[in-house]
Amino acid sequence: MISANDSANLLSFLQTLRCQDGAQSLILSAAVATTPFVGSDGMPLSDVSGFADVLNYIGSLGPTSIQLTLSMTMSRRGYELRYLGTLG
């Protein structure tokens, strides 16, 4: 973490991006650590639903194994958010 507001700033940027003309057709993804988004207190966020509203895919990058575990449909835009597991 470089700034205590990194996760909040990233979410704000993604929300702003999604509001732009033509942005609904973009496919947005993020490659993240196994505890993906950190709050201003340095602890993992307990609610990351805001990211689910703006990202299509999240890939979790970790040091050891590959797991395909979670797939959930996002009702807001009908996109599918997939947890791709850890790579290493």
mmCIF file of the C-alpha atoms, coordinates in Angstrom:
data_MODEL
# 
_entry.id   MODEL 
# 
loop_
_atom_site.group_PDB 
_atom_site.id 
_atom_site.type_symbol 
_atom_site.label_atom_id 
_atom_site.label_alt_id 
_atom_site.label_comp_id 
_atom_site.label_asym_id 
_atom_site.label_entity_id 
_atom_site.label_seq_id 
_atom_site.pdbx_PDB_ins_code 
_atom_site.Cartn_x 
_atom_site.Cartn_y 
_atom_site.Cartn_z 
_atom_site.occupancy 
_atom_site.B_iso_or_equiv 
_atom_site.pdbx_formal_charge 
_atom_site.auth_seq_id 
_atom_site.auth_comp_id 
_atom_site.auth_asym_id 
_atom_site.auth_atom_id 
_atom_site.pdbx_PDB_model_num 
ATOM 1  C CA . MET A 1 1  ? 0.000   0.000   0.000   1.00 0.00 ? 1  MET A CA 1 
ATOM 2  C CA . ILE A 1 2  ? 1.363   3.393   -0.961  1.00 0.00 ? 2  ILE A CA 1 
ATOM 3  C CA . SER A 1 3  ? -1.536  5.513   0.300   1.00 0.00 ? 3  SER A CA 1 
ATOM 4  C CA . ALA A 1 4  ? -4.235  4.752   2.859   1.00 0.00 ? 4  ALA A CA 1 
ATOM 5  C CA . ASN A 1 5  ? -6.756  5.782   0.185   1.00 0.00 ? 5  ASN A CA 1 
ATOM 6  C CA . ASP A 1 6  ? -5.528  3.482   -2.613  1.00 0.00 ? 6  ASP A CA 1 
ATOM 7  C CA . SER A 1 7  ? -8.562  1.164   -2.623  1.00 0.00 ? 7  SER A CA 1 
ATOM 8  C CA . ALA A 1 8  ? -11.055 4.017   -2.288  1.00 0.00 ? 8  ALA A CA 1 
ATOM 9  C CA . ASN A 1 9  ? -9.323  5.957   -5.077  1.00 0.00 ? 9  ASN A CA 1 
ATOM 10 C CA . LEU A 1 10 ? -9.260  2.913   -7.364  1.00 0.00 ? 10 LEU A CA 1 
ATOM 11 C CA . LEU A 1 11 ? -12.952 2.264   -6.752  1.00 0.00 ? 11 LEU A CA 1 
ATOM 12 C CA . SER A 1 12 ? -13.794 5.915   -7.411  1.00 0.00 ? 12 SER A CA 1 
ATOM 13 C CA . PHE A 1 13 ? -11.811 5.827   -10.662 1.00 0.00 ? 13 PHE A CA 1 
ATOM 14 C CA . LEU A 1 14 ? -13.536 2.623   -11.820 1.00 0.00 ? 14 LEU A CA 1 
ATOM 15 C CA . GLN A 1 15 ? -16.983 4.011   -10.939 1.00 0.00 ? 15 GLN A CA 1 
ATOM 16 C CA . THR A 1 16 ? -16.231 7.197   -12.878 1.00 0.00 ? 16 THR A CA 1 
ATOM 17 C CA . LEU A 1 17 ? -14.940 5.176   -15.810 1.00 0.00 ? 17 LEU A CA 1 
ATOM 18 C CA . ARG A 1 18 ? -18.086 3.019   -15.890 1.00 0.00 ? 18 ARG A CA 1 
ATOM 19 C CA . CYS A 1 19 ? -20.223 6.183   -16.132 1.00 0.00 ? 19 CYS A CA 1 
ATOM 20 C CA . GLN A 1 20 ? -18.522 7.333   -19.339 1.00 0.00 ? 20 GLN A CA 1 
ATOM 21 C CA . ASP A 1 21 ? -20.179 6.899   -22.730 1.00 0.00 ? 21 ASP A CA 1 
ATOM 22 C CA . GLY A 1 22 ? -19.373 3.470   -24.154 1.00 0.00 ? 22 GLY A CA 1 
ATOM 23 C CA . ALA A 1 23 ? -17.815 2.194   -20.931 1.00 0.00 ? 23 ALA A CA 1 
ATOM 24 C CA . GLN A 1 24 ? -20.587 -0.332  -20.303 1.00 0.00 ? 24 GLN A CA 1 
ATOM 25 C CA . SER A 1 25 ? -19.170 -2.444  -23.128 1.00 0.00 ? 25 SER A CA 1 
ATOM 26 C CA . LEU A 1 26 ? -15.649 -2.468  -21.640 1.00 0.00 ? 26 LEU A CA 1 
ATOM 27 C CA . ILE A 1 27 ? -14.455 -5.631  -19.963 1.00 0.00 ? 27 ILE A CA 1 
ATOM 28 C CA . LEU A 1 28 ? -12.544 -4.628  -16.855 1.00 0.00 ? 28 LEU A CA 1 
ATOM 29 C CA . SER A 1 29 ? -10.442 -6.959  -14.750 1.00 0.00 ? 29 SER A CA 1 
ATOM 30 C CA . ALA A 1 30 ? -8.045  -6.722  -11.851 1.00 0.00 ? 30 ALA A CA 1 
ATOM 31 C CA . ALA A 1 31 ? -5.183  -8.957  -10.778 1.00 0.00 ? 31 ALA A CA 1 
ATOM 32 C CA . VAL A 1 32 ? -5.034  -8.737  -7.008  1.00 0.00 ? 32 VAL A CA 1 
ATOM 33 C CA . ALA A 1 33 ? -3.366  -10.258 -3.964  1.00 0.00 ? 33 ALA A CA 1 
ATOM 34 C CA . THR A 1 34 ? -5.129  -12.994 -2.028  1.00 0.00 ? 34 THR A CA 1 
ATOM 35 C CA . THR A 1 35 ? -6.576  -10.281 0.231   1.00 0.00 ? 35 THR A CA 1 
ATOM 36 C CA . PRO A 1 36 ? -7.403  -7.981  -2.657  1.00 0.00 ? 36 PRO A CA 1 
ATOM 37 C CA . PHE A 1 37 ? -8.500  -4.593  -1.418  1.00 0.00 ? 37 PHE A CA 1 
ATOM 38 C CA . VAL A 1 38 ? -7.112  -2.928  1.682   1.00 0.00 ? 38 VAL A CA 1 
ATOM 39 C CA . GLY A 1 39 ? -8.897  -0.238  3.684   1.00 0.00 ? 39 GLY A CA 1 
ATOM 40 C CA . SER A 1 40 ? -7.440  2.953   5.083   1.00 0.00 ? 40 SER A CA 1 
ATOM 41 C CA . ASP A 1 41 ? -6.621  1.054   8.284   1.00 0.00 ? 41 ASP A CA 1 
ATOM 42 C CA . GLY A 1 42 ? -4.369  -1.359  6.370   1.00 0.00 ? 42 GLY A CA 1 
ATOM 43 C CA . MET A 1 43 ? -6.745  -4.280  6.887   1.00 0.00 ? 43 MET A CA 1 
ATOM 44 C CA . PRO A 1 44 ? -8.569  -6.150  4.080   1.00 0.00 ? 44 PRO A CA 1 
ATOM 45 C CA . LEU A 1 45 ? -11.947 -4.621  3.257   1.00 0.00 ? 45 LEU A CA 1 
ATOM 46 C CA . SER A 1 46 ? -14.867 -6.681  4.528   1.00 0.00 ? 46 SER A CA 1 
ATOM 47 C CA . ASP A 1 47 ? -17.210 -5.373  1.818   1.00 0.00 ? 47 ASP A CA 1 
ATOM 48 C CA . VAL A 1 48 ? -15.855 -5.325  -1.735  1.00 0.00 ? 48 VAL A CA 1 
ATOM 49 C CA . SER A 1 49 ? -19.262 -5.247  -3.442  1.00 0.00 ? 49 SER A CA 1 
ATOM 50 C CA . GLY A 1 50 ? -18.445 -1.860  -4.951  1.00 0.00 ? 50 GLY A CA 1 
ATOM 51 C CA . PHE A 1 51 ? -15.681 -3.508  -6.964  1.00 0.00 ? 51 PHE A CA 1 
ATOM 52 C CA . ALA A 1 52 ? -18.070 -6.257  -8.053  1.00 0.00 ? 52 ALA A CA 1 
ATOM 53 C CA . ASP A 1 53 ? -20.305 -3.529  -9.501  1.00 0.00 ? 53 ASP A CA 1 
ATOM 54 C CA . VAL A 1 54 ? -17.535 -2.193  -11.771 1.00 0.00 ? 54 VAL A CA 1 
ATOM 55 C CA . LEU A 1 55 ? -15.253 -5.161  -12.541 1.00 0.00 ? 55 LEU A CA 1 
ATOM 56 C CA . ASN A 1 56 ? -16.058 -8.091  -14.790 1.00 0.00 ? 56 ASN A CA 1 
ATOM 57 C CA . TYR A 1 57 ? -13.255 -10.349 -13.572 1.00 0.00 ? 57 TYR A CA 1 
ATOM 58 C CA . ILE A 1 58 ? -10.901 -10.536 -10.619 1.00 0.00 ? 58 ILE A CA 1 
ATOM 59 C CA . GLY A 1 59 ? -7.797  -12.733 -10.750 1.00 0.00 ? 59 GLY A CA 1 
ATOM 60 C CA . SER A 1 60 ? -6.174  -13.466 -7.423  1.00 0.00 ? 60 SER A CA 1 
ATOM 61 C CA . LEU A 1 61 ? -2.394  -13.805 -7.577  1.00 0.00 ? 61 LEU A CA 1 
ATOM 62 C CA . GLY A 1 62 ? -0.837  -15.766 -4.768  1.00 0.00 ? 62 GLY A CA 1 
ATOM 63 C CA . PRO A 1 63 ? 2.406   -17.613 -4.194  1.00 0.00 ? 63 PRO A CA 1 
ATOM 64 C CA . THR A 1 64 ? 1.386   -21.256 -4.276  1.00 0.00 ? 64 THR A CA 1 
ATOM 65 C CA . SER A 1 65 ? -1.545  -22.872 -6.044  1.00 0.00 ? 65 SER A CA 1 
ATOM 66 C CA . ILE A 1 66 ? -4.117  -22.532 -8.785  1.00 0.00 ? 66 ILE A CA 1 
ATOM 67 C CA . GLN A 1 67 ? -7.732  -22.797 -7.692  1.00 0.00 ? 67 GLN A CA 1 
ATOM 68 C CA . LEU A 1 68 ? -10.924 -22.117 -9.602  1.00 0.00 ? 68 LEU A CA 1 
ATOM 69 C CA . THR A 1 69 ? -13.456 -21.638 -6.870  1.00 0.00 ? 69 THR A CA 1 
ATOM 70 C CA . LEU A 1 70 ? -16.048 -18.921 -7.100  1.00 0.00 ? 70 LEU A CA 1 
ATOM 71 C CA . SER A 1 71 ? -18.358 -17.737 -9.822  1.00 0.00 ? 71 SER A CA 1 
ATOM 72 C CA . MET A 1 72 ? -21.155 -15.335 -9.092  1.00 0.00 ? 72 MET A CA 1 
ATOM 73 C CA . THR A 1 73 ? -23.508 -13.487 -11.380 1.00 0.00 ? 73 THR A CA 1 
ATOM 74 C CA . MET A 1 74 ? -23.804 -9.772  -10.912 1.00 0.00 ? 74 MET A CA 1 
ATOM 75 C CA . SER A 1 75 ? -27.406 -8.728  -11.322 1.00 0.00 ? 75 SER A CA 1 
ATOM 76 C CA . ARG A 1 76 ? -26.749 -5.036  -11.843 1.00 0.00 ? 76 ARG A CA 1 
ATOM 77 C CA . ARG A 1 77 ? -25.339 -5.354  -15.363 1.00 0.00 ? 77 ARG A CA 1 
ATOM 78 C CA . GLY A 1 78 ? -25.605 -9.064  -15.925 1.00 0.00 ? 78 GLY A CA 1 
ATOM 79 C CA . TYR A 1 79 ? -21.831 -9.532  -16.029 1.00 0.00 ? 79 TYR A CA 1 
ATOM 80 C CA . GLU A 1 80 ? -20.219 -12.504 -14.434 1.00 0.00 ? 80 GLU A CA 1 
ATOM 81 C CA . LEU A 1 81 ? -17.516 -11.957 -11.842 1.00 0.00 ? 81 LEU A CA 1 
ATOM 82 C CA . ARG A 1 82 ? -15.198 -14.928 -11.529 1.00 0.00 ? 82 ARG A CA 1 
ATOM 83 C CA . TYR A 1 83 ? -12.701 -15.558 -8.842  1.00 0.00 ? 83 TYR A CA 1 
ATOM 84 C CA . LEU A 1 84 ? -9.843  -17.041 -10.820 1.00 0.00 ? 84 LEU A CA 1 
ATOM 85 C CA . GLY A 1 85 ? -7.869  -18.302 -7.860  1.00 0.00 ? 85 GLY A CA 1 
ATOM 86 C CA . THR A 1 86 ? -4.218  -18.005 -7.064  1.00 0.00 ? 86 THR A CA 1 
ATOM 87 C CA . LEU A 1 87 ? -1.352  -18.400 -9.482  1.00 0.00 ? 87 LEU A CA 1 
ATOM 88 C CA . GLY A 1 88 ? 2.114   -19.367 -8.478  1.00 0.00 ? 88 GLY A CA 1 
# 
